[in-house]
Amino acid sequence: MFEAMVLACSLIEPTDCWEFQDTLGPYSTSKQCYARALEMTAHIKENFGSEMSPAKYVCDELKG
């Protein structure tokens, strides 16, 4: 199982970054997780406009 996370940083203050955790997962495959991370990235851009820029996304494999 995989869990998506997106890191987005302020364009005004680049050291001000937020971690966005997915609320729909976890996902069975890494491919599904990365698709969700890309969807989250699009939502961040849509909701924050030019204030926040997604900088990185990861899919962590859940242990246990």
QUIZI-V415043 format. One record per pair of residues at least 6 apart in sequence whose C-alpha atoms are under 8 Angstrom apart, sorted by sequence separation. I is the first residue (numbers start at 1). J is the second residue. If there is no record, write none. Layout:
i: {I:I}
j: {J:J}
This chain:
i: {9:10:27:9:10:26:45:9:25:44:45:8:9:44:45:7:8:44:7:8:7:8:6:7:41:5:6:5:6:22:5:4:5:4:22:3:38:37:4:37:3:4:37:2:3:2:3:34:1:2:34:1:2:33:1:2:1:2:1:4:30:3:4:2:6:4:5:4:6:6:8:11:12:11:10:11:10:11:9:10:8:9:8:9:8:9:7:8:6:7:8:6:7:6:7:6:5:6:4:5:4:5:4:5:3:4:2:3:2:3:2:3:1:2:1}
j: {15:16:33:16:17:33:52:17:33:52:53:17:18:53:54:17:18:54:18:19:19:20:19:20:54:19:20:20:21:37:21:21:22:22:40:22:57:57:25:58:25:26:59:25:26:26:27:58:26:27:59:27:28:59:28:29:29:30:30:33:59:33:34:33:37:36:37:37:40:41:44:50:51:51:51:52:52:53:52:53:52:53:53:54:54:55:54:55:54:55:56:55:56:56:57:57:57:58:57:58:58:59:59:60:59:60:59:60:60:61:61:62:61:62:62}
